[in-house]
């Protein structure tokens, strides 16, 4: 899922101006769900696209 898709789904179209830092939220989620957040197994970055969740 791309950054704009995430923002629109979670906060709505009015936040698409870039006021939200998705990377900060992803880091905080990784700290909660990953054994080693520096080497994520579940919430992965897909460079140039966005993020994917792998179960």
ABEGO torsion letter per residue (X at the ends): XBAAAAAAAAAEAAAAAGABBAAAAAAAAAAAABABAABBAABBBBBGAEBBBBX
